[in-house]
Amino acid sequence: MPFSKDFLWGGATAANQVEGGYNEGGKGLSIADMLTNGTHSSPRIISRADEEGCYYPNRTASDFYHHYEEDIRLMGEMGFRSYRMSIAWTRIFPTGEEEEPNEEGLAFYKRVFAKLRENHIEPVVTLSHYEMPLALTEKYNGWADRRVIGLFLRYAEAVFRYFKDDVRYWLTFNEINCGCLPLGNYMSLGIRNEGTRNFLDQKDDVNLRYQGLHHQLVASALAVKAGHAVNPDFKIGNMIAMMPVYPLTCSPQDMLLYQKNWREMQYYCGDVQVRGSYPYFAEKFWKDNNICLNITEEDRIALKEGTVDFFSFSYYQTNCVTADPSVGTVSGNLLGGAKNPYLQANEWGWQIDPEGLRFTLNELYSRYQIPLMIVENGLGAKDVPEADGTVHDPYRIEYLRQHIAAMKEAVEEGVDLMGYTMWGCIDLVSASTGEMAKRYGFIYVDSDDFGNGTFARYKKDSFYWYQKVIASNGADLD
């Protein structure tokens, strides 16, 4: 078999999208708590204060806060070997500026990790997954301010110490390269420029955004170093949103655009976190975009000393790039592109490309030569349950079957792949649209886009299919 006997099969969620309990256990407000719900055609709104008539879905989410025992038991029944989750920064430091961590928050995650251990599931924990204390956005404009580095490090060191015997695998920032996009201002960097309200059309200061991203990269490196000091056995990875593109044609202009996109979207952050310094093309990129970063000598030392142990990433679809402005576009995870005539798309316009995952795995491994882990991959769809709660989702099974088969091919070609955690193993709130209707899970959650429902859990057909995949270590995909 291509997959190792200790391959980390599992699923993934994020605290702000699944947890709920936003005002319980001493938790503070996060930036995600101030996002209204939306749809594919109606953008989410970034509120500065609660607005009448608005629903804030991340505050309730899937109510994992009260259902975690049942949810983890279901993961154990599927045979999960790992569960990629995140700790909510605001459960540990409600405003981000407290001197000591919130004991109730620490106790909650201690119970979660104990339940995972009881079910023989290895936690893979993200320190910051698209949520930070709202207070830090209001006081410092998020990561735009260098002082947030120290506040994040205090949080990271606290959870490293407290959970040093509960967690072995850590990730620093979710999809850190989201900061390369205007969308990443608020969602990833906590930057809320004056006039920003529309989640998909934020006011953007490119220089400020890349300075904030630099601060985040430094914080990531310092956290890696701090984690290894707490426990040398920790394995700490980065997390990149892989948004691979192909040239639409063999036009030299399309080829150059394809190369430029991979450098600026995939490798700009990846090179810093794996190799310890900005890539050779960064200087020209900064010059072309009027970016002037404040990079200290201490920053450069931190980046060099805080390289990651493994490279983790999300993968959902591919797009194409072209110099031809008349070509139609499609949407995707964070970033859209030109439509690929060889691919089909899901209901949200994301093109389905399992061979693109094989291509991506080989590209990343040839560049970095460190273990890889796929920590997000899945299909969002409008699942419709039967009267008894049964959900038939053959479209999801087929999507996952094809992508796992592509993973096999890459491993047989020599890629060192350590694990696979399918995204949204329990239905959760979509980060981009705030919907529950866009469902990914093996487990159906009875809640709609406005938090109406019983929050009962139901097993989908894909639950039993994935159970069989794990039991056979990827051999049985039928």
C-alpha positions as CSV (number, residue, x, y, z in Angstrom):
1,M,0.0,0.0,0.0
2,P,1.2,3.5,-0.8
3,F,0.0,5.0,2.5
4,S,2.1,4.3,5.6
5,K,0.6,2.3,8.5
6,D,0.5,5.5,10.7
7,F,-1.0,7.7,8.0
8,L,-3.2,10.4,9.6
9,W,-6.6,9.9,8.2
10,G,-9.2,12.2,9.6
11,G,-11.2,15.4,9.3
12,A,-10.9,19.1,9.9
13,T,-12.9,22.0,11.3
14,A,-12.2,25.5,12.7
15,A,-13.3,26.8,16.1
16,N,-15.0,29.9,14.7
17,Q,-17.0,27.8,12.1
18,V,-18.0,24.9,14.3
19,E,-17.8,25.7,18.0
20,G,-20.4,28.3,18.9
21,G,-20.8,29.2,22.6
22,Y,-19.4,32.6,21.7
23,N,-20.4,34.2,25.1
24,E,-19.8,31.2,27.3
25,G,-16.8,30.0,29.3
26,G,-15.3,33.5,29.5
27,K,-14.8,33.7,25.7
28,G,-14.3,37.2,24.2
29,L,-15.6,38.4,20.9
30,S,-13.5,37.5,17.8
31,I,-13.5,39.2,14.4
32,A,-15.5,36.2,13.0
33,D,-18.2,37.0,15.6
34,M,-18.9,40.3,13.8
35,L,-19.5,38.8,10.3
36,T,-23.1,38.5,9.2
37,N,-24.4,35.6,7.1
38,G,-24.6,35.8,3.3
39,T,-24.9,33.7,0.2
40,H,-23.0,33.0,-3.0
41,S,-24.6,36.1,-4.5
42,S,-25.0,38.3,-1.4
43,P,-21.8,39.2,0.5
44,R,-21.3,39.0,4.2
45,I,-21.2,42.3,6.1
46,I,-18.4,43.3,8.5
47,S,-20.2,44.9,11.5
48,R,-18.6,47.3,13.9
49,A,-21.4,46.7,16.4
50,D,-24.4,44.4,16.5
51,E,-27.0,45.5,13.9
52,E,-30.7,44.9,14.2
53,G,-32.0,42.3,11.8
54,C,-28.6,40.8,11.2
55,Y,-27.7,37.2,12.0
56,Y,-24.1,36.4,13.1
57,P,-23.7,32.6,12.2
58,N,-20.3,32.1,13.7
59,R,-21.6,32.8,17.2
60,T,-23.7,29.6,17.1
61,A,-22.1,27.7,14.3
62,S,-22.6,23.9,14.7
63,D,-22.6,24.1,18.5
64,F,-19.6,21.8,18.9
65,Y,-19.1,23.6,22.3
66,H,-22.1,21.6,23.7
67,H,-21.9,18.6,21.3
68,Y,-18.2,17.8,21.3
69,E,-18.5,14.5,23.1
70,E,-21.0,13.2,20.6
71,D,-19.1,14.6,17.7
72,I,-15.8,13.1,18.8
73,R,-17.5,9.7,19.4
74,L,-18.8,9.8,15.8
75,M,-15.3,10.6,14.6
76,G,-14.1,7.6,16.5
77,E,-16.8,5.5,15.0
78,M,-15.5,6.5,11.6
79,G,-12.1,5.4,12.6
80,F,-10.4,8.8,12.6
81,R,-6.7,8.7,13.4
82,S,-6.5,12.5,13.5
83,Y,-8.7,15.6,13.9
84,R,-7.5,18.9,12.7
85,M,-9.1,21.6,14.8
86,S,-8.2,25.0,16.1
87,I,-8.1,26.7,19.5
88,A,-10.1,29.9,19.7
89,W,-7.6,32.6,20.7
90,T,-10.5,34.4,22.5
91,R,-11.2,31.5,24.7
92,I,-7.7,31.6,26.1
93,F,-7.1,35.4,26.0
94,P,-10.5,37.1,25.5
95,T,-9.2,40.5,24.4
96,G,-5.7,39.3,23.6
97,E,-4.1,41.6,26.2
98,E,-4.7,39.6,29.4
99,E,-1.6,38.8,31.4
100,E,-2.9,35.3,32.3
101,P,-4.9,32.8,30.3
102,N,-8.6,32.1,30.9
103,E,-8.8,29.0,33.0
104,E,-12.3,28.0,31.7
105,G,-11.1,28.1,28.1
106,L,-8.1,25.9,28.9
107,A,-10.3,23.5,30.8
108,F,-12.7,23.2,27.8
109,Y,-9.9,22.2,25.4
110,K,-8.4,19.9,28.0
111,R,-11.8,18.0,28.0
112,V,-11.8,18.0,24.2
113,F,-8.3,16.5,24.0
114,A,-9.1,13.9,26.7
115,K,-12.1,12.8,24.6
116,L,-10.0,12.6,21.5
117,R,-7.4,10.5,23.3
118,E,-10.2,8.2,24.6
119,N,-11.2,7.6,20.9
120,H,-7.5,7.1,19.8
121,I,-7.6,10.3,17.7
122,E,-4.5,12.5,17.3
123,P,-5.3,16.2,17.5
124,V,-3.7,18.5,14.9
125,V,-4.2,22.0,16.3
126,T,-4.2,25.3,14.5
127,L,-3.3,28.2,16.7
128,S,-5.1,30.9,14.6
129,H,-7.8,30.0,12.1
130,Y,-9.4,33.1,10.7
131,E,-10.3,34.5,14.1
132,M,-8.4,36.8,16.5
133,P,-9.6,39.0,19.4
134,L,-11.9,41.7,18.1
135,A,-10.3,44.0,20.7
136,L,-6.9,43.8,18.8
137,T,-8.6,44.9,15.6
138,E,-10.2,47.8,17.4
139,K,-7.0,48.9,19.3
140,Y,-4.2,48.0,16.9
141,N,-5.9,47.4,13.5
142,G,-5.0,43.7,13.9
143,W,-1.7,42.5,12.4
144,A,-0.9,45.9,10.9
145,D,0.7,46.7,14.3
146,R,3.9,45.0,15.2
147,R,2.9,44.8,18.9
148,V,0.4,42.0,18.1
149,I,3.4,39.7,17.5
150,G,4.2,39.7,21.2
151,L,0.5,39.2,22.2
152,F,0.2,36.2,19.8
153,L,3.4,34.7,21.2
154,R,2.1,35.0,24.7
155,Y,-1.0,33.1,23.6
156,A,1.0,30.5,21.7
157,E,3.4,29.8,24.6
158,A,0.5,29.5,27.0
159,V,-1.2,26.7,25.0
160,F,2.1,25.0,24.1
161,R,2.9,24.8,27.8
162,Y,-0.6,23.8,29.0
163,F,-1.1,21.2,26.3
164,K,2.4,19.9,25.9
165,D,1.4,16.4,26.7
166,D,-1.9,16.5,24.8
167,V,-1.0,17.7,21.4
168,R,1.9,16.7,19.2
169,Y,1.0,18.3,15.8
170,W,0.5,22.0,15.5
171,L,-0.1,24.5,12.7
172,T,0.6,28.2,13.2
173,F,-1.8,30.2,11.0
174,N,-4.5,28.9,8.7
175,E,-4.0,29.7,5.0
176,I,-1.5,32.4,5.9
177,N,-1.2,33.4,2.2
178,C,-4.7,34.7,2.3
179,G,-3.0,37.9,3.4
180,C,-1.8,38.2,-0.2
181,L,-5.4,39.0,-1.2
182,P,-7.5,42.0,-0.3
183,L,-10.1,39.5,1.1
184,G,-7.5,38.6,3.7
185,N,-7.4,42.1,5.3
186,Y,-10.1,41.3,7.8
187,M,-10.5,37.5,7.7
188,S,-6.8,36.6,8.1
189,L,-5.1,39.8,9.3
190,G,-7.8,41.5,11.4
191,I,-7.2,44.7,9.4
192,R,-10.4,46.8,9.1
193,N,-9.6,49.9,7.1
194,E,-11.9,52.9,7.3
195,G,-14.9,52.3,5.0
196,T,-14.7,48.6,5.0
197,R,-18.1,46.9,5.3
198,N,-18.5,44.5,2.3
199,F,-16.6,41.3,3.0
200,L,-15.8,40.7,-0.7
201,D,-15.0,44.3,-1.4
202,Q,-12.8,45.6,1.4
203,K,-10.9,48.9,1.4
204,D,-7.3,47.9,0.7
205,D,-4.0,49.4,1.6
206,V,-1.5,47.0,-0.1
207,N,1.5,48.2,1.8
208,L,-0.3,47.9,5.1
209,R,-1.6,44.5,4.2
210,Y,1.8,43.1,3.3
211,Q,3.3,44.7,6.4
212,G,0.6,42.9,8.5
213,L,1.4,39.6,6.6
214,H,5.1,40.1,7.4
215,H,4.3,40.5,11.1
216,Q,2.2,37.3,10.9
217,L,5.1,35.4,9.3
218,V,7.5,36.6,12.0
219,A,5.0,35.6,14.7
220,S,4.7,32.1,13.0
221,A,8.4,31.7,13.1
222,L,8.7,32.8,16.7
223,A,5.9,30.4,17.6
224,V,7.7,27.5,15.9
225,K,10.8,28.2,17.9
226,A,8.9,28.6,21.2
227,G,7.0,25.4,20.6
228,H,10.2,23.4,20.1
229,A,11.6,24.9,23.3
230,V,8.5,23.7,25.2
231,N,8.6,20.2,23.7
232,P,11.2,19.1,21.2
233,D,8.9,16.4,20.1
234,F,6.3,18.9,18.8
235,K,5.9,18.8,15.0
236,I,4.9,22.3,13.9
237,G,3.8,23.1,10.3
238,N,2.6,26.0,8.3
239,M,-0.7,26.0,6.4
240,I,-1.1,27.4,2.9
241,A,-4.2,27.9,0.8
242,M,-3.1,26.1,-2.4
243,M,-4.9,27.9,-5.3
244,P,-3.1,26.2,-8.2
245,V,-3.5,27.6,-11.7
246,Y,-2.7,26.4,-15.2
247,P,-2.0,28.5,-18.3
248,L,-5.2,28.6,-20.3
249,T,-3.2,28.3,-23.5
250,C,0.4,27.7,-24.6
251,S,0.7,31.4,-25.3
252,P,4.0,32.6,-23.8
253,Q,2.0,35.4,-22.0
254,D,-0.2,32.8,-20.4
255,M,2.8,30.8,-19.3
256,L,4.4,33.8,-17.7
257,L,1.2,34.6,-15.9
258,Y,1.0,31.0,-14.6
259,Q,4.5,31.2,-13.3
260,K,3.9,34.6,-11.7
261,N,0.8,33.4,-10.0
262,W,2.5,30.3,-8.4
263,R,5.3,32.5,-7.1
264,E,3.2,35.2,-5.6
265,M,0.3,33.1,-4.3
266,Q,1.8,29.8,-3.4
267,Y,5.6,30.3,-2.8
268,Y,5.8,33.9,-1.3
269,C,4.7,32.6,2.1
270,G,5.8,29.0,1.6
271,D,9.4,29.9,1.0
272,V,9.6,32.1,4.1
273,Q,8.1,29.4,6.3
274,V,10.1,26.5,4.9
275,R,13.4,28.1,3.7
276,G,13.5,30.9,6.3
277,S,13.7,34.0,4.1
278,Y,11.8,35.8,1.4
279,P,12.2,34.3,-2.1
280,Y,14.4,35.9,-4.8
281,F,11.4,37.4,-6.6
282,A,10.1,39.3,-3.6
283,E,12.2,42.4,-4.1
284,K,10.8,43.0,-7.6
285,F,7.3,42.2,-6.5
286,W,7.5,44.8,-3.7
287,K,8.9,47.4,-6.1
288,D,6.2,46.7,-8.8
289,N,3.5,47.1,-6.1
290,N,4.9,50.1,-4.2
291,I,5.4,48.0,-1.1
292,C,8.0,49.1,1.4
293,L,8.2,46.8,4.3
294,N,9.8,47.4,7.7
295,I,11.9,44.3,8.1
296,T,14.3,44.4,11.0
297,E,17.5,42.3,11.5
298,E,15.7,40.6,14.4
299,D,12.9,39.7,12.0
300,R,15.3,38.1,9.5
301,I,16.9,36.0,12.3
302,A,13.5,34.9,13.6
303,L,12.4,33.8,10.1
304,K,15.7,31.8,9.6
305,E,15.4,30.1,13.0
306,G,11.7,29.4,12.9
307,T,11.3,27.1,9.9
308,V,8.5,24.5,10.0
309,D,8.8,20.7,10.3
310,F,6.1,19.9,7.7
311,F,4.1,21.7,5.0
312,S,0.3,21.5,5.3
313,F,-2.2,23.0,2.8
314,S,-5.8,23.2,1.7
315,Y,-6.8,22.1,-1.8
316,Y,-10.3,22.3,-3.4
317,Q,-9.9,23.2,-7.0
318,T,-7.8,24.7,-9.8
319,N,-8.3,27.6,-12.1
320,C,-6.6,28.9,-15.2
321,V,-4.9,32.2,-16.0
322,T,-4.7,34.0,-19.3
323,A,-3.7,37.3,-20.8
324,D,-6.9,37.4,-22.8
325,P,-9.4,39.7,-21.0
326,S,-12.4,38.3,-23.0
327,V,-12.3,34.9,-21.3
328,G,-15.0,34.1,-18.8
329,T,-14.2,33.5,-15.1
330,V,-15.3,31.1,-12.4
331,S,-15.1,31.3,-8.6
332,G,-13.0,29.3,-6.2
333,N,-11.6,29.1,-2.7
334,L,-10.4,32.7,-2.0
335,L,-9.5,33.3,-5.6
336,G,-11.2,32.6,-8.9
337,G,-9.8,32.5,-12.4
338,A,-10.4,31.7,-16.1
339,K,-12.8,28.7,-16.7
340,N,-11.0,25.5,-17.6
341,P,-13.0,23.8,-20.5
342,Y,-11.8,20.4,-19.4
343,L,-13.4,20.5,-15.8
344,Q,-16.8,20.4,-14.2
345,A,-17.8,22.6,-11.3
346,N,-19.9,22.4,-8.2
347,E,-22.9,24.5,-7.3
348,W,-20.7,27.3,-6.2
349,G,-18.7,27.4,-9.4
350,W,-15.6,25.7,-7.9
351,Q,-14.0,23.5,-10.6
352,I,-13.3,19.9,-9.6
353,D,-9.8,18.7,-10.5
354,P,-8.5,15.6,-8.6
355,E,-5.5,15.4,-11.0
356,G,-4.6,18.9,-9.9
357,L,-4.1,17.6,-6.4
358,R,-1.6,15.1,-7.7
359,F,0.1,17.9,-9.7
360,T,0.2,20.1,-6.6
361,L,1.7,17.4,-4.3
362,N,4.5,16.8,-6.7
363,E,5.2,20.5,-7.2
364,L,5.4,21.1,-3.5
365,Y,7.5,18.1,-2.7
366,S,9.9,18.8,-5.5
367,R,10.4,22.4,-4.2
368,Y,10.5,21.8,-0.4
369,Q,11.5,18.1,0.3
370,I,9.7,18.0,3.7
371,P,6.7,16.0,4.7
372,L,3.3,17.2,3.3
373,M,-0.1,17.0,4.8
374,I,-3.5,17.8,3.2
375,V,-5.5,19.4,6.0
376,E,-8.4,20.7,3.9
377,N,-10.1,19.0,0.9
378,G,-13.8,18.5,0.3
379,L,-17.0,19.3,-1.6
380,G,-19.6,21.8,-0.5
381,A,-23.1,20.9,-1.6
382,K,-26.7,21.4,-0.6
383,D,-27.4,18.1,1.1
384,V,-31.1,17.3,1.5
385,P,-32.0,14.8,4.3
386,E,-34.8,12.2,4.1
387,A,-37.5,12.3,6.7
388,D,-35.5,9.9,8.9
389,G,-32.4,12.1,8.7
390,T,-30.7,9.9,6.1
391,V,-28.5,11.9,3.7
392,H,-27.5,10.4,0.3
393,D,-24.4,12.2,-1.0
394,P,-22.9,10.1,-3.8
395,Y,-21.5,13.3,-5.3
396,R,-19.3,13.8,-2.2
397,I,-18.2,10.2,-2.2
398,E,-17.2,10.5,-5.9
399,Y,-15.3,13.7,-5.3
400,L,-13.3,12.2,-2.3
401,R,-12.7,8.9,-4.1
402,Q,-11.1,10.7,-7.1
403,H,-9.0,12.9,-4.9
404,I,-7.7,10.1,-2.6
405,A,-6.9,8.1,-5.8
406,A,-4.8,11.1,-6.9
407,M,-3.1,11.2,-3.6
408,K,-2.1,7.5,-4.0
409,E,-0.6,8.3,-7.4
410,A,1.5,11.1,-5.9
411,V,2.7,8.9,-3.0
412,E,3.7,6.1,-5.4
413,E,5.7,8.8,-7.3
414,G,7.7,9.4,-4.2
415,V,5.9,12.2,-2.4
416,D,6.2,12.1,1.4
417,L,2.5,12.5,2.5
418,M,1.8,12.2,6.2
419,G,-1.9,12.7,6.4
420,Y,-5.3,13.8,5.0
421,T,-8.0,15.6,7.0
422,M,-11.1,16.2,4.9
423,W,-12.5,19.6,5.4
424,G,-15.7,20.1,7.3
425,C,-16.2,16.6,8.6
426,I,-19.1,18.0,10.6
427,D,-21.4,20.5,8.7
428,L,-20.2,24.0,9.6
429,V,-20.5,27.6,8.7
430,S,-18.9,28.6,5.4
431,A,-16.1,31.1,5.9
432,S,-16.7,32.8,2.6
433,T,-20.5,33.0,2.6
434,G,-21.6,32.4,6.2
435,E,-24.0,29.7,5.1
436,M,-24.8,26.3,6.7
437,A,-26.5,25.3,3.4
438,K,-23.0,24.8,1.8
439,R,-22.4,21.5,3.5
440,Y,-19.1,19.5,3.5
441,G,-19.5,17.0,6.3
442,F,-19.8,13.3,6.8
443,I,-22.1,14.3,9.6
444,Y,-25.3,16.3,8.9
445,V,-26.1,19.1,11.5
446,D,-29.8,20.0,11.7
447,S,-29.4,23.8,11.4
448,D,-30.2,26.3,8.7
449,D,-28.5,29.5,7.6
450,F,-30.2,31.4,10.5
451,G,-29.4,28.9,13.3
452,N,-32.9,27.3,13.3
453,G,-33.0,23.6,14.0
454,T,-32.5,20.9,16.6
455,F,-28.7,20.7,16.0
456,A,-29.2,16.9,15.9
457,R,-26.4,14.9,14.2
458,Y,-27.1,12.4,11.3
459,K,-24.7,10.2,9.5
460,K,-24.5,10.7,5.7
461,D,-23.8,7.9,3.3
462,S,-20.2,9.3,3.0
463,F,-19.8,8.6,6.8
464,Y,-19.9,4.8,6.1
465,W,-17.8,5.1,2.9
466,Y,-15.0,7.0,4.7
467,Q,-15.1,4.5,7.6
468,K,-14.3,1.8,5.0
469,V,-11.6,3.9,3.4
470,I,-9.8,4.4,6.8
471,A,-10.2,0.8,7.8
472,S,-8.5,-0.3,4.6
473,N,-5.9,2.4,4.8
474,G,-7.0,3.8,1.5
475,A,-7.2,0.5,-0.3
476,D,-11.0,0.2,-0.6
477,L,-12.4,3.3,-2.4
478,D,-15.5,1.6,-3.9
